[in-house]
Amino acid sequence: MATGETKAGAADEVEVRGHIVDSLLLPKILDRILQMGGTFEIHECKIGARRADPSYARIEIRGDTPEKVAEIIADLVEHGASPVHAQDARVEPADVASAFPVDFYSTTNQKTQVRVGGRWIDVEDQEMDCGILLDERAGRARCIPMVHVKLGDPIVVGHRGVRVTPEERPRESSPFGFMSSNVSSEKPKAVSLRSVAEGIRATRAAGKKVLLVGGPAIAHTGSAPHVARLIRDGWIQTLFAGNALATHDVEHSLYGTSLGVSIARGESIEHGHEHHLRAINAIRRIGGLRQAVEQGALTSGIMYEAVKQGVDMVLAGSIRDDGPLPDVVTDALVAQDRMREAIKGVGFALCIATALHSIATGNLLPAWVKVVCVDINPATVTKLADRGSFQTVGIVTDVEPFLRSLAAELAGRA
């Protein structure tokens, strides 16, 4: 039954497929209908007989007006529901450069498809908080950041002809079956660590890359040798960080300190507050991190191993950076694009002790990439999950013992 007037106002139907019961997707959809002022009637519901079997439900949505029903369905699309009577996606040409049309479709990080010429096509480069650029002639669609929109670009508007497939929660067979996105310091750390190690191994075995997103606390806590070992042993292929981690890692290599504090003795060194600036200056005089490694000026640490192992490294700067190092990208939009390019092929992201870069990375990753966030501050993980990266697993702990144990675990069963 297409949208039309009924005794109760207006009505239309949606359908939802997959593991809709054990993932709580079906009750979530029914709750949303009621929360938005509508009512529903389940016309068909087939529950999978076995745990691996998908389920199906067809639901009639009723509202006071056709507009109210359309509003509810538009919301349900984000939760994986699809209109029974699907129509092709609607596009409008961008009337302003670097901006979307007024009624643009705002993307999520979930797998998305658009309907073109009666068939569904996948949206490429899936990323949250973007628009969809649709080339109907080529039959291709991709996510596009607002700043990349050119005048006249065909942008999908509204929710018609858009279908979202929510990523299913991990099951017990997955290394992350026992874990959820809940943040707690009470979880058994040894079990969590083994699961992270298994996830990294599985990612590499599948031919995908592991991404490390690191903050300066890695250097401050004396964890740099553990990260260097992970890189040297081939477990890390991509590295995102800022000027701070790179600077203090170089400081540690050159002076044995981080922020002027001796890593070996844990005490401030006389004139140690100058060390980070002198480290930056030394690298700037040489020309960059790669040149410092090639000339033998930098002989240890995370940056050294990243250069030696050919790690794809993006150092994104901030307003408070000293120097910065020559390798740091100081234009935020350029850094975003560099990160977008670098995440291609990433299957696992390990975010360590950095709120800013972790959240930025979470915004860029599609929902099917596993994310583990390790931080002593639970608020960091909470912020990442609240931004829509529901796939994030949070481990609240000190980063040094975690990284030391992870490096040992992976080395022990390499």
C-alpha positions in Angstrom: 0.0 0.0 0.0 1.5 3.3 -1.1 1.3 6.4 1.0 -2.3 7.6 1.1 -5.2 8.8 3.2 -6.7 6.4 5.7 -9.2 6.7 8.5 -6.3 7.3 10.8 -4.7 9.9 8.4 -1.9 8.5 6.2 0.1 5.3 6.0 3.0 3.7 4.2 5.1 0.5 4.7 8.7 -0.3 5.4 10.6 -3.5 5.6 13.7 -4.5 7.6 15.9 -7.5 7.1 18.9 -9.2 8.8 19.5 -10.0 12.5 16.8 -7.6 13.6 15.8 -9.4 16.8 19.1 -10.2 18.6 20.6 -6.9 17.5 17.5 -5.1 19.0 17.1 -3.3 15.6 13.4 -4.2 15.4 12.4 -2.9 18.8 14.5 0.3 18.2 12.5 0.9 14.9 9.2 0.4 16.6 10.2 2.7 19.5 11.2 5.4 17.0 7.9 5.3 15.3 6.1 5.9 18.6 8.6 8.6 19.7 8.0 10.5 16.5 4.2 10.5 16.9 3.2 7.7 14.7 1.6 4.3 15.1 2.5 0.9 13.5 1.1 -2.5 12.6 3.4 -5.4 11.8 2.0 -7.0 8.7 4.6 -9.7 8.3 7.4 -11.0 10.6 9.6 -14.0 9.9 12.2 -14.9 12.5 15.3 -16.9 11.5 15.1 -20.4 12.8 18.9 -20.6 13.5 21.2 -18.0 14.9 22.8 -17.4 11.6 19.5 -17.0 9.7 18.3 -13.5 8.9 14.8 -12.3 9.9 12.3 -10.1 8.1 9.5 -7.7 9.1 7.1 -5.6 7.1 5.6 -2.7 9.1 2.8 -0.3 8.3 3.5 3.2 9.6 0.5 5.5 10.3 0.5 9.2 10.9 -1.8 12.2 10.9 -0.5 13.4 7.5 1.5 12.1 4.6 4.2 14.6 5.7 4.4 13.0 9.1 4.7 9.5 7.7 7.4 10.7 5.3 9.3 12.2 8.2 9.1 9.0 10.2 10.3 6.9 7.3 13.2 9.3 6.6 14.3 8.8 10.2 13.9 5.0 10.0 16.1 4.8 6.9 19.1 5.6 9.2 18.2 2.6 11.3 18.1 0.1 8.3 14.4 0.2 7.3 13.6 0.5 3.6 10.3 1.7 2.0 8.4 -1.2 0.5 7.5 1.0 -2.5 11.0 2.3 -3.3 11.7 5.2 -5.7 14.9 6.4 -7.3 17.1 8.8 -5.4 16.5 12.5 -6.1 19.4 14.8 -6.9 19.8 18.6 -7.2 22.8 20.4 -8.7 24.9 22.3 -6.1 23.9 25.9 -6.4 26.9 27.1 -4.2 30.4 25.9 -4.4 31.7 24.2 -1.2 28.1 23.8 0.1 25.3 21.3 -0.4 21.8 22.0 -1.6 19.5 22.9 1.3 17.7 19.5 1.6 20.9 17.3 1.1 21.1 13.8 2.5 23.6 13.7 5.4 25.5 10.4 5.5 26.3 8.1 8.3 29.2 5.7 8.6 27.0 2.7 7.8 26.9 0.9 4.5 24.7 3.0 2.2 23.1 2.4 -1.2 21.1 4.7 -3.5 18.5 3.7 -6.1 19.3 4.7 -9.6 17.2 3.5 -12.7 15.4 1.0 -10.5 18.5 -0.7 -9.1 20.5 -0.2 -5.9 24.2 0.8 -6.1 26.7 1.0 -3.3 27.9 4.4 -2.1 31.7 4.5 -2.2 34.1 6.0 0.3 31.6 5.7 3.1 32.0 8.4 5.7 29.8 10.1 8.2 28.8 13.8 7.9 29.1 14.0 4.1 26.8 14.3 1.2 26.3 11.9 -1.7 27.6 12.8 -5.2 25.6 10.8 -7.7 26.8 10.2 -11.3 23.6 8.7 -12.8 25.2 8.1 -16.2 28.1 6.1 -14.8 25.9 4.5 -12.2 28.2 5.4 -9.4 27.8 7.3 -6.1 30.3 8.3 -3.4 30.5 10.3 -0.2 31.8 13.8 -0.7 32.8 16.3 2.0 31.1 19.7 1.9 34.3 21.6 1.1 34.9 19.5 -2.1 31.5 20.3 -3.7 31.8 22.1 -7.0 29.1 24.3 -8.6 26.6 22.1 -10.4 27.6 18.8 -8.8 24.6 16.4 -8.6 24.0 15.9 -4.9 21.4 13.5 -3.4 18.6 15.3 -1.6 16.1 14.0 0.9 15.8 10.3 2.0 14.0 8.9 -1.1 15.9 6.2 -2.8 18.5 5.9 0.0 19.0 2.6 1.9 21.2 2.1 4.9 22.3 -1.3 6.2 23.5 -1.1 9.9 26.6 -3.0 10.7 25.7 -6.0 12.9 27.1 -6.2 16.4 30.0 -8.7 16.8 28.9 -12.2 17.8 30.7 -14.7 20.0 32.6 -16.2 17.2 34.5 -12.9 16.7 37.5 -11.9 18.7 35.4 -9.0 19.9 32.3 -11.1 20.7 32.7 -10.5 24.4 33.3 -6.8 24.1 30.9 -3.9 23.6 31.2 -0.2 23.2 30.5 0.3 26.9 33.3 2.1 28.7 34.5 0.6 31.9 37.7 0.2 34.0 36.3 -3.0 35.4 36.8 -5.2 32.4 39.4 -8.0 32.6 42.4 -6.4 30.9 44.1 -9.7 30.0 41.1 -10.9 28.1 40.7 -7.5 26.4 44.3 -7.5 25.4 44.2 -11.0 23.9 41.2 -10.0 21.9 42.9 -6.9 20.5 45.9 -9.0 19.6 43.6 -11.5 17.8 41.9 -8.7 16.0 45.2 -7.4 14.7 46.4 -10.8 13.6 43.1 -11.5 11.8 43.3 -8.1 10.1 46.8 -8.8 8.8 45.9 -12.3 7.8 43.0 -10.8 5.7 45.5 -8.6 3.9 44.2 -5.4 5.5 46.1 -2.6 7.2 46.3 -1.8 10.9 46.1 1.9 11.8 47.6 3.3 15.0 46.4 6.7 16.2 48.7 8.0 18.9 48.9 10.8 21.3 51.9 12.3 23.1 51.2 10.3 26.3 52.8 7.4 24.5 56.1 9.2 24.7 55.5 10.7 28.2 54.8 7.3 29.7 57.8 5.6 28.2 55.7 3.5 25.8 57.6 4.6 22.6 59.8 1.5 22.5 56.7 -0.7 22.6 55.1 1.1 19.7 58.4 1.0 17.8 58.5 -2.7 18.3 55.0 -3.1 17.0 56.0 -1.2 13.9 59.3 -3.0 13.5 57.5 -6.4 13.8 55.2 -5.4 10.9 51.9 -5.0 12.9 51.3 -1.3 12.1 51.0 -0.1 8.5 49.5 3.3 9.0 50.1 6.0 11.7 48.1 9.1 12.5 49.4 11.5 15.1 50.1 15.2 15.7 53.2 17.3 16.1 53.4 16.4 19.8 53.9 12.6 19.6 56.5 13.0 16.8 58.3 15.8 18.7 58.5 14.0 22.0 59.4 10.7 20.4 62.3 12.5 18.7 63.2 14.2 22.0 63.3 10.8 23.6 65.6 9.5 20.9 68.0 12.5 21.1 67.9 13.4 24.8 66.3 10.5 26.6 63.5 12.8 27.9 59.9 13.6 27.1 58.8 17.1 28.1 62.1 17.5 29.8 61.5 14.5 32.1 64.0 11.6 32.0 62.2 8.5 30.8 64.8 6.3 32.6 64.8 8.1 36.0 61.4 9.8 35.9 62.8 13.2 37.0 63.1 16.6 35.4 66.5 17.3 33.8 68.1 20.7 34.1 67.2 22.8 31.1 65.0 19.8 30.0 62.2 22.2 29.1 64.2 23.2 26.1 64.6 19.6 24.8 61.4 19.4 22.7 62.2 22.7 21.0 65.8 21.7 20.3 64.6 18.4 18.9 62.3 20.2 16.5 65.0 22.6 15.5 67.4 19.7 14.8 64.9 18.0 12.5 64.1 21.3 10.8 67.8 22.0 10.1 68.1 18.6 8.5 64.9 18.9 6.5 62.6 16.3 7.9 62.2 13.0 9.6 63.2 10.9 6.6 66.3 12.9 6.0 67.2 12.6 9.7 66.9 8.8 9.5 68.9 8.6 6.3 71.7 10.8 7.6 71.9 8.9 10.9 70.8 11.7 13.1 67.7 9.8 14.2 68.4 6.2 15.2 65.6 5.0 17.4 62.0 5.5 18.3 58.5 5.5 16.6 59.4 7.9 13.9 62.6 6.1 13.1 60.8 2.8 12.7 58.0 4.3 10.8 60.4 5.7 8.2 62.5 2.5 8.1 59.4 0.3 7.7 57.6 2.5 5.1 54.6 3.2 7.3 52.0 5.5 5.8 52.2 8.4 8.3 50.0 11.5 8.6 51.0 14.0 11.2 48.1 16.5 11.5 49.0 19.7 13.3 47.0 22.0 15.7 47.1 25.7 16.7 49.3 25.1 19.7 52.1 23.3 17.9 55.7 24.4 18.5 57.8 24.5 15.4 56.3 22.4 14.0 58.3 19.5 12.5 58.6 19.8 8.8 56.5 16.6 8.3 53.5 18.0 10.1 50.5 19.0 7.9 49.4 22.4 9.2 46.4 22.9 6.9 43.5 21.0 8.6 41.6 20.4 5.4 44.7 19.0 3.6 45.3 16.8 6.7 41.7 15.4 6.5 42.2 14.5 2.8 45.6 12.9 3.6 43.9 10.8 6.3 41.0 9.9 4.0 43.4 8.5 1.5 45.5 6.7 4.1 42.5 4.8 5.6 41.8 3.0 2.4 42.5 -0.7 3.1 42.5 -0.2 6.9 40.7 -3.0 8.7 41.6 -2.3 12.3 42.2 1.0 14.2 44.0 1.2 17.5 43.6 4.7 19.1 45.9 5.3 22.0 45.8 8.3 24.4 44.5 11.0 22.1 41.0 12.5 22.0 41.4 14.9 19.1 43.0 12.5 16.6 40.9 9.6 17.7 37.6 11.4 17.2 38.9 12.8 13.8 39.8 9.3 12.7 36.4 7.9 14.0 34.6 10.4 11.8 36.4 9.2 8.7 36.1 5.4 9.2 33.2 3.4 8.0 31.3 1.4 10.6 32.7 -2.0 9.6 36.3 -1.1 10.6 36.9 -2.2 14.1 38.2 0.5 16.5 39.8 0.0 19.8 40.4 3.1 22.0 42.8 2.8 24.9 42.9 5.7 27.4 43.2 6.3 31.1 40.4 8.8 30.7 37.0 7.1 30.0 35.7 10.4 28.6 37.9 10.0 25.5 36.2 6.8 24.6 32.7 8.1 25.4 33.3 11.1 23.1 34.3 8.8 20.3 31.3 6.6 20.7 28.9 9.6 21.1 30.1 11.0 17.7 28.6 8.0 16.0 31.6 5.5 16.0 29.5 2.9 17.7 31.9 0.1 16.7 34.5 1.5 19.2 35.6 -0.8 21.9 36.9 1.1 25.0 39.6 -0.1 27.3 40.3 2.2 30.2 43.8 1.6 31.4 47.3 3.0 31.6 48.8 2.9 28.1 52.3 1.8 29.0 51.4 -1.7 30.5 48.9 -2.2 27.7 51.3 -1.5 24.9 54.1 -3.4 26.6 51.8 -6.4 26.9 50.4 -6.1 23.4 53.8 -6.0 21.8 54.9 -9.1 23.9 51.6 -10.9 23.0 52.0 -10.3 19.3 55.7 -11.2 19.3 55.0 -14.4 21.3 52.6 -15.7 18.6 53.9 -13.9 15.5 
